[in-house]
């Protein structure tokens, strides 16, 4: 109990109002410095925001100094050699984080300070700091960063930076400062404007120094900045004679104890119009007051994102007195531009210029004229991030659409490619929606390009469907108009330098090569009989047999079961006799008159014209020689008939293709009797004519589709290039 009484008695004596002033620097003389030992302990690295370039840390600031006024003799106080005193009751060094990014310059919690009997003080406050850090993400995710934390005294830096050094004094005690403080604030009223004549205005010199451009919010149209506001004015009530106070010329006092101009940010966006008054003000013996409070301002800014991400913005910051008109406070601009000497550059914006202007405005609410100082901040967005991550992927996706018209229609993947590009663009659009400013005032440039690309891809899908419809047209479904043939088969191919392959090989040149390229070729003799030329002897008869369809051979075996021909087999030249003789020969026997190779000569022929002029029937020979030996059920006969029907149609298509290739004119020679071999029946000729016309018209439709593809290939290439250039060259025009 006696120890508690002694501690209370000691506390009252140390912090007595007439003995101790926490606002006075604890120095035995005016020229003496107060050494402060600072040690920073990192408790946690909370986060690193690469985009906003802010590092959040949990720190413990160990501060040690000596205050000779807080020393005592432990023997007089029951041996008490240590006290824990609330830190707000003693003098504290105003050490702050200079490169702060959220306005919280001081510590988070003012914990108790440990005071020893010899005046030694240890203070360990915790703090959550958000500091500006220049993040270099070139080697991300294998990057290393160097973030700095700059701690120093706020008002000491002001005195060294803005005032000349005072000459050293001889033995002036800090008690003189205590006496001076007591005298000048004994009858001082911080609510009264400091003028000797009530009609005189207070001249306030004003300057803004930008420390950091924290963020520009395009959606909410808010610009967040870290500023230092420099105020200089003269207060005649705060003057003194240095000779009467030991040569003291400067003192630092809390800004809450003196009169301050109520200068606020007019276009504030969050409601914090005034700055924090926790920082100290520097007083000079002639009454000059210098006050530089730091502040994080969120100001309204009309953001025009028309040319995003190649945009320039002009954001204004309007400062002025809220209650005092020009007759009471007159603002004077220091310098012509915003002070950017301590500006910390960011990776998003570049400050082009920041001029300041003074305006005298009369508002509708009041009759007085109010003075304000407005800074116009011209900033330019750095577009590298958006170019790499937004624009180039959009360009690549849009140029993929052009390849759709170069893809052949027969591959069946044209629409698939279009849909894939459209889906890729849609997914990409969903990903970058959060990055693009979501405003309805204007359409951003990148938004216009995405809309252009979406329309581009959608139109390509519509055109591709139309091209595929043209490609697969036949004479059974569509009739080709004459203007389509004139425009798409004759005019446009010449304009676009498209050369359609010839139907008939040129005579007299490249004959050997033509034979090497095709298993067999055809020619029309003067007699009008279409003769098949076998392929060169370099290929075996077995290989040549496989070049002909096996279904055609099966058709030869089946014969004309349904024709009912009564002609006799003459000289063993029917298909059945040829098959029986060739089956007894070796498979690789040469020559054109026998073997399996000769079977292809009569493939698909139902009747043949022999030298004697008589006709031989393969059906009679088959019925009389081969078929009686094979008992056939109705199911087998039906199957053979079906296979024969399929083989006959395939044979007619193959023969029609050969006839169409060998004709110089598409239609007229085909309709003449001399255009076909004489052993073809009338029904075969009619089917072949129809098939030839069908195939040629189908080829014409396919060529029309190819011409349309080529047209839109060049159209889309030009539109893509000109549209892209036109959109992204707008900021330069």
Residue, then its C-alpha position, 0 to 999 in steps of 0.5 A: x500500500x505504501x508502494x502504491x502511494x509512493x507511485x501515485x505521489x511520484x506520478x503527480x510530481x513528474x507530470x505536474x502542470x507547472x513542472x512538465x509540458x508534453x509539448x516541449x522538446x526534452x532538451x537541456x539546451x536549445x541547441x541540443x538534439x534529442x537522440x531517438x533510437x528507432x528499431x522496426x520489428x516486422x511482425x507480419x507481411x500482410x499483403x502486397x498489392x501489385x496493381x495499386x503498388x501498396x505493401x501492407x505490414x504489421x510493425x512494432x516500432x521500438x523507440x528509445x530516448x531520454x527525457x531529463x525531466x522524468x528522472x527521480x531518486x528511487x530512494x525517495x519513493x520506496x525504491x521505485x525505479x520504473x514507471x508505466x505512463x500513458x504515452x499521451x501524457x509525455x513528449x513523443x517524437x513525431x516519427x511518421x511513415x513518409x511513404x504512407x499510402x492510406x493517410x494513417x501516418x501515425x501508429x495505430x495504438x498509443x500504448x504505455x511508455x516505460x520510464x526509468x528513474x534516470x529519464x530513459x524512456x522505451x516506447x513500443x507501439x504496434x502499427x498497421x502500415x500501408x506503404x507505397x512500393x514500386x512493384x516491378x513485375x517483369x519477371x513475375x512470378x519469379x520476381x524479387x521486390x525492394x520496398x522501402x519504409x521511410x521513417x522520420x520526424x515530420x516537423x523536424x523535416x519541415x524546419x530543416x527543409x523550409x527554414x534557415x538554420x538558427x545560430x547555436x545558443x550558449x546554455x539556453x535551457x529548455x525551460x525557456x521554451x516552457x516559459x515561452x509556451x506558457x506565456x503565448x498560450x495563456x490568453x490565446x484563443x484559437x477561434x479568433x482570426x489573427x488580425x489586428x484590424x478586423x477589416x484586414x484579411x489574413x494572407x494565407x500562402x498555399x501550395x500542394x505537394x503530391x506524394x502519390x497518385x494512389x488510384x483512379x476509379x473510372x467506374x465511380x469517377x473518383x481520383x485518390x491522391x496522397x497530398x501534403x498541403x503547405x499553409x503559411x500565414x502570420x499570427x501577430x498573437x504568436x510573436x515574441x522576442x527571442x532575447x527574452x527567452x534564451x534566443x528561442x526562435x522556433x517552437x513546435x506546437x500542436x496544430x489544434x492549439x492555434x488558429x488555422x484557416x479552414x481550407x477544404x477540398x471542394x470537390x471531395x467525394x467521401x465527406x472528409x473535407x478537412x485534413x487531420x490536425x494531428x501534425x504539429x505546426x512550426x512557429x517563428x518568433x515573428x509570428x509566421x506559422x508553417x503547417x504542412x498536414x498530410x492527407x489522403x484525398x478522394x476527389x470527384x473527377x469526370x473520367x472520359x473513357x472514350x479512348x480507353x486504354x489510350x486516354x488522357x484525363x483532366x482531374x481538378x482539385x479545388x481548394x478554398x476556405x469554406x466559411x471565410x470570404x475573400x475579405x477575411x482570407x485571401x489565398x496566395x498561390x505558391x508557385x505556378x504548378x503543383x509540387x512534384x519533387x517528392x512524387x512517387x510514380x505509379x505503373x498506371x498513370x503518368x502526370x503530364x502537367x499540374x498547373x494551379x490557378x487562382x479564382x475569385x467566384x461569387x456563388x448564388x448562396x452568398x453575396x461575398x466573393x470567395x477565393x479558391x485555388x484550383x489545380x488541373x491534373x493532366x494525366x495519361x494512362x500507361x497502356x502497356x498492360x492493356x495492350x498485352x492482355x486485352x488488345x493483342x488477344x482480341x486482334x488474334x481472335x478476330x483474325x482467326x475469323x478470316x481463316x474460315x473463308x480459306x477453309x475448304x467447304x468439303x472439310x465440314x469444319x467451317x461452321x465449327x471454327x466460327x462457333x469456336x472463335x465466337x465462344x472463345x471471344x465470349x469467354x474472353x469478354x467475360x474475363x475482361x469485363x471487370x477490367x474495362x470501365x463499366x460506364x454508360x456515359x460513353x462506350x470505351x474504345x476497347x468496348x467498341x472493338x469487342x463489339x466490332x469483333x462480335x459482329x464480325x464473327x457473327x456475320x462470318x457464321x451467317x456467310x459460312x452457312x450461306x456458302x455451305x448451302x451454295x456448295x451442296x446445291x444440286x440440279x434436283x434442288x436448285x436451278x442455276x440462273x444465267x446471271x449466277x453463271x455469268x457473274x460467279x463463273x466468268x466475271x468474278x474469277x477473272x477479276x480475282x485472278x482465279x483459274x479453274x482447272x481445265x476439263x480436257x488435258x491439252x493435246x500434244x504436251x504432257x501425255x506421258x505425265x497424264x498417263x502416269x498420274x491417272x490409272x487410266x485415261x480416255x479418248x474419243x476416236x473418230x468413230x465415236x467409240x469411247x475406249x479405255x487405255x490401260x495404265x502403263x505396264x509398270x503397274x501389275x494387273x492385280x493393282x489395276x484390277x483394284x483400281x476398278x471397283x469390285x462391285x463392277x466385277x460383281x455386276x458382271x457376274x450377276x449379268x442382266x438377270x432382269x432383262x430377259x435377253x434371247x441372244x446366244x453367246x457367240x465365240x465365247x465373248x460374253x462376260x461369263x465366258x471371259x470370267x471363266x477363262x480369266x480365272x484359269x490364268x495366273x493373276x499377274x499374266x500380262x497382255x490386253x486380251x486375257x487375265x484379270x486385267x482384261x476383265x476391266x475392259x468389259x466391266x459394266x458392259x451388258x452387251x458387246x458388239x462382235x465382228x460377225x455382227x451378232x449379239x451375244x448375251x451374258x444372261x443366257x450363258x450365265x443361266x445355262x452354264x453357271x447359274x443352274x449349278x448354284x441353287x439360289x434362294x429368294x433372299x440371295x437373289x434379292x441381295x444380289x439384285x440389290x448389290x447389282x443395282x448399287x454397282x450399276x449406279x456406281x459404274x454409271x457415275x464413274x463412266x459419267x465422270x470420265x465422259x465429262x472429263x474427256x469432253x471439251x464442251x460440257x453438254x453438246x457432245x454428250x447428247x450425241x450418239x458418237x459421244x458414247x461407246x456403241x456397246x452402251x444401251x439406250x438406258x445406260x446412255x440416258x442415265x449417263x447423260x443425266x449423271x454427267x449433267x448432274x456432276x457438272x452442275x454440282x461442280x459449278x455450284x461448288x465453284x460458285x461457293x469457292x468464289x463467294x468464299x474468296x470474295x469474303x476472304x478479301x472483304x473480311x481481311x480489309x474490314x478487319x485491318x481497316x476497322x482495327x486501324x480506324x478504331x485504335x488510331x482515333x486517339x492520335x487524330 
